[in-house]
Amino acid sequence: MIIPEKRAGRPALDRIRGAVAGRVAGVHSRATHLALDGFGLVGLLPPGKPVDPWSVALTHEPRRLSAGDPIRVLWPLVRVGETVLDLTGTIPVDLLLKNRPRTISRAVTSLLATGLRDSSCHGPLEGTVGRALGRVRGAGDLLGLVDILGAGEGMTPSGDDVLVGILAGLDLALEAWPEAGSLRDSLCRAIVATLPGRTTRVSEQLLRSALEGLYPEPLVDLLTILADPDQRDTDQNAAVTRLKDLGHSSGRWMLRGLKTAIASGTGDERFLCRESRRRDDDSGRRDPPMHRP
């Protein structure tokens, strides 16, 4: 059975192109993960699903794949078990935010907050995330956010999804708020220092992509719409819904992180980086910006 591929995150496509062999790391209802020797993981998604930097969206769902199945790559064909994936003509999707607004109004915060009210995040992680965000709002404890790294269950723990949303919100705000860049840089440094061994392989890849300004497709789509002042309310609401529908709960946690970051600049929540700036000042130097999209 040959399955023609159609869409993929550009990093995923580049990773497959450079690989020779590997094995199926896991088969799940939402994705099949391929472990490519020396190149990490790539996800195969069911038809019609939005892509992320490390996934390929299929036009037909492959059958009879099992964990441990061998993989051989002879570009543009990829043999996975008894299934051959034909990557000819695959469209690489750039998942970067290309435009940023010069101002962000409180209406954006209201839009995101409404989306969260319609679909709250529940479970044991709710308290962990709430306490971490509370420390940020109350004391400007930015680095305390890394406490939620790896917190939660699943292939992408919910704490990681929140961090992806925060990074995306600060990315959106780079031209609107002077402090957004230094705040994002500080958070990136804290995540990089803490990330190894703290979360799943899938989530670590997605977080490292977010550090570089690459996000899952529904999140990029929402950021793009928020950056365009001429977008209609119906388009904004539809984009929020698409993000909430991402994964089992990943999109809702990303939305929460995005709302937290956006609210910080509109004055609806306290989200300061003064503690990080003070540490830089006390050391007599400033680290060069890193991971700036």
N, C-alpha and C positions, 0 to 999 in steps of 0.2 A: 504494500500500500504506500503510495507516494502522496504526501500532503504539501501543497504549495503554501509557503508562508507569505504573509502580506505586510505586517507592521512589526517594528521592534524598536526598543530604545537603542540609540546609537552605540552606547558602550557595550550592550549585549551583543549587537551585531559584530562589532570589532573584536570582542572576546571570542566569539565562535569562529570568526574568520582566522584567528591566530592559533586556534587549538588543533590538536591532532586526535586526541582520544580522551576518554573519561568514563564515568559510570553514572547511572541514575542515582541521585542522592536520596530522593524521596518522592512519593506519589501522593498527592493530597487532592481534595475535592476542588480547590481553587487554583492549584498550580502543580506542575511537575518540575522538580529542580534537577538540573544536570550539573554534576561536578566535573568540570573540564580540567584535565591535568595541568597544573601550573597556572590556571586562569580563573579559579574560583567558581562561583555558581551562576547559572543562567536559568530563569524560569520560563516554562512553557505554559501559556495561559489558554483557557478555553476560548472558543470563538466569541467575538464581540466584546471582550474585556479590554479596558484601557491598559496601556503599557506603563511600565516604570523603566528607569534606566537599565535595569538588568533583566528584562523579560522580552519574550516574543509572543505576539498574539497570533494564534492559529486560525485558519479558516475552517478546519475540521478538527474535532477532538480525537487525538490518537488513542488507540486501544491497545490493550495487552502490554502496557508498560509496567515494569515492576522495579522496585528498588534493587540496585545491583546490576541491572541490565548494562551491558557494555555499550560504549559510544565510540564511533569512528567518524572522523570529519575528513571529507575530501571536498573542499569547497567547490561549488555551493551546496553539496549534498551532505546531510548529516544522518548517519544510520544510528538509530536508538533501538536496541533490541532488534526486532524484525521490521520496524517501521523506518521508512526513509523520508526525511524532511528535506524538501527542496526549497532553498532560500533564494533562488533566482527571483529577481524583481522585488525583494523585500524592501519596503519603504522605511528608511531610518527616521525615527521621530526625534527631533531636537526638543529636549525637555528643559530648556532654559527660559527664564523670564527675560524677554527682549526689550520691554518698555516699562518704565516706572513713572508713577505720577509725581508731580511737584508738590501736591497737597493731598492729604487724606482726611476726609471729614468724619465726624462722629456718626454719620449715616452708615458708614461702612461697618463700624463697630455694632451698630444696631442690627444691621443685616445679619452679621455673623452670630450675634447673641440670639436672634430669633431662630436661626437654624439650630442652635444648641438647645433651645427650649423645646423645640419640636422633637428632638431626638437626644435625650440626655445620655451621658456616659455613666453607667452604673457598675458596681462590682467592688471588690476589695481594693483595687487600685485607686478608686475615686478618692479615698482618704489620703493616700500617699501623694498623689498629684496635687490635691488641694493644699496639703501642708507645705509642699515644696513651693507652689506658686504663692502661698500666703507669706512665706519668708521673703520672697522676691518683692512682693508688694509692700510689705511692712518695713523691711530693713535694707532693701536694695541688695539682697544676697544673691547675686546672679549666679555665682559658682555653685550655690546650693542646688541649682536646677539639675546638676548631674546626678543628684541622689535618685532621680527617677529613671536614669539610664538602665535599661534591662529589666525594669519593673513591669510585671504583667506576664501573661501567658501567650502562647502562639508563636508563629514564625516571626512576627514583628511585634514585640511586646508593646503594650499601650504607652508606657513611659517614653519609649523611643519615638512613637508616632507623635506624641505631644512635642518633643524636641524638634522633629522635622517641621511641624507646623510653626513653631516659634522661629526657626531659622528662615522659613519661607516668608513669614510676616516681616521680619527685619530686612530681608532682601527687598521686598516690595517697598519698604520705607526708606531705602538708601538715599533717595533724592528729596524726600519730603522732610526728614528729620535729621539734623546734623549729627546727633548722637547715635543714630541707628548703626552706622558703620563700625564705630568702636565697640558698641555693645555686641554686635554680631561677631566681631573678631575675638572678643574676650570669651564669648560662649564657645566659639569654635576651638579655641585653645584648650578650654576646660574639657570639652568632649574628647578631643584628640588625646589628651593626657590620661583620660579615664577609660576610654573605649576598649582597649584590648582585653579580651576575656570576659567582658561584662554582659554580653548579649549574644543572640544567635548569629550565625554566619550570614543569613539572609538579611537580618536587620542591620548588621554592621555595614554591609555593602550599601544599603539604602541610606544609612546615616552618613557614610563617607561621601556619597553622591550629593546629599543635601548640603554638606559642608562646602562643596564646590558649586552649589547653585543649581543642581539637577534634582527634579522632584517628580513624583508620580503624575501621570497625565491629568487626572481630574484636579489636582492641586495647581498645576501650571495653568490649566484653563481658567480656574477661578481667579488666580492672581492676574492673569491677562485681562480678564473682564473688569476686575477692580481697578486696574491701571488706566482704563479707558473711561473718561467722564461721560461719554456719549452713550454708554451701554444702557439699555432699558432695564427697568426693575425685574421684568419677567426673565430676562437673560441672566441676571445676577442670581435670582432665586433658583433657577434651573441649575446653575453651576454649583450652588451650595448643595443642592440635592444630589447631584452627581458625585460630589466629594463625599457626602455622608454615606453613599452606597458603596464606597470602595472597601473591599474586603469584608470581614465579619464585623469589625468595629474600627478598623484603622482610620478610615476617613473621618469618623466622628471625633476621634482623639486628635487627629491632625487639625480639624476645624477648631477644636478647643485651644490648641497651641497657637494657631493663627490668630484667633480672636484675642488671646492674651497679649500677643506682640502688638497687634494693631491698636488695642485699647491703651497700651502704654504711651503711644504718641499722641492720642487724642485726649488724654487726660482722664480717661474713664477708669484706669487702674494705675497703681504705682508700680513701675517696672524700671528701676534705675540701675545704672552701672557704676555708680559713684564709688563703691567699694573696690571694684576692679581698677578704676582710674586712680584711686588713692594708692593702691599697691604699686602701680606703675610709677606714679609720681615719687613715692617714697624710695623706690629703687634708683631714682635718678636717671631713668631712661624710659623710652617707650619702645615696645617691641614693634617691628614693622608689621603692617597689616597682612593678614593671611587669609586664605580661603575667601577672598572677596570675589563674588561672581562677576 
